[in-house]
Amino acid sequence: MNPLVAGLTRLGLPLAGSAVLGVRGRTSGEVRTTPVNPLRLDGRRYLVASRGHTQWVRNLRVAGEAELRVGRRTETVRATELADADKAPVLRAYLRAWAWEVGAFFDGVDADSSDEELAAIAGRHPVFVITPT
């Protein structure tokens, strides 16, 4: 599904607000891309790693910034990782928006789960606040 979502997003036809994240590889230095679902919540934007501590997460931690692309529009963003204790509201909103696409990666936790249940999985799902550079 990722290649299809990424292809449509590159053409300017994002699926439910998706974007293509481009982040420099920590070893190769080459820009690696993957589709993501940026989340807007309370005036801020977030990237949630629904699949956990993936390569794009590891690369973003080192690079600190990335590009978000939708069609021909490219935006450079700075990324700051949230502490686990601050993730519950973001995870809840993310699951409300995209559970149909990524819910299987959250081990039965959904948008209606308790704060304690969300806190229990927070360490498995990195969350970044993104801001324009």
Buried (B, 14 or more C-beta within 10 A) or exposed (E): EEEEBBEBBBEEEBBEBBBBBBBBBBEEEEBBBBBBBBBEBEEEBBBBBBBEEEEBBBBBBEBBBBBBBBBEEEBEBBBEBBEBEEBBEBBBBBBEBBBEBBBEBBEEBBBEBEEEBBBBBBEBBBBBBBEEE
